Amino acid sequence: MMKKTTFGAVLAFLFAAAGALTAAALYLYHREKELDEYERLLFSDDYDDFDDEDDTDATTYETIHDTAKTEE
């Protein structure tokens, strides 16, 4: 039969393993919720009223003159 100290050590190890697995499961659960929230914000339809076609391009382009002298 097993000694009481061995039984206590095995029991402590099992509780530690169960605690570690529980902590890992809770971490992954909360991390998944965070990622779902981030994905929801990233791909939300809050900005569907913005129309790219109506956006006027106000960029002004200027000609750059070549100031380098060419040798002949």
N, C-alpha and C positions, 0 to 999 in steps of 0.2 A: 504494500500500500504506500501511497505518497505521504511524504512528511508534510506537516502543516506549513512549514516555511516555503517549501516548493510549491504547494498549492496556492499559497498567498502570492508568490512571485508570478505564477502563471496567471492568476486572477488579475493581478495588477497590470500585467502585460496586455491581457485581453481588454481591460478597461481603457488602457492608454491607446491601443489600436482603434477601439471603437470611437474614442474621443477624437483622434486624428482624422478618421474617416468622416465623422460628423462635421468637423471644422472644414475639411476640404469640400464637402458637399455644400455647406452653407456659403462658403466663399464662391464656389462656382455658380450657385443659384443667384447670389447678389450681383456677381460679375455679368451674368447673362442678362439680368434685368437692366443693368447700366448700358450694356451694348444695345439692347432693344430700344432703350430710350434715345440713345445717340443715333441709331439708325432711323428712328421715327422722326427726330428733329432734322436729320440730314436729308431725308427724302420726303419731307412734309410738303403739302400743297399750299403753304402759306403765301407763296409768291407766284401763284398761277395768274394773278391779275396783271403781272408785269409782262408787257408784250414787247419782244425784241424788235419786231418789224416797225413799230412806231417810234423807236428810239432813233433820233436823228444823229448823224455823225457830224459833230461840230469840229472835227479835227481839220486844221489848216496845214496844208503841205506847201513848203517853200522849196524853190529850186536851189540846189547847192551848186555854186559855181566852182569850176576847177581853177584854183589859183596857182597850181604848180606850172612852172614854165617848162616847156618841152625843148630839148636840145636838138638842134638840126645838124 
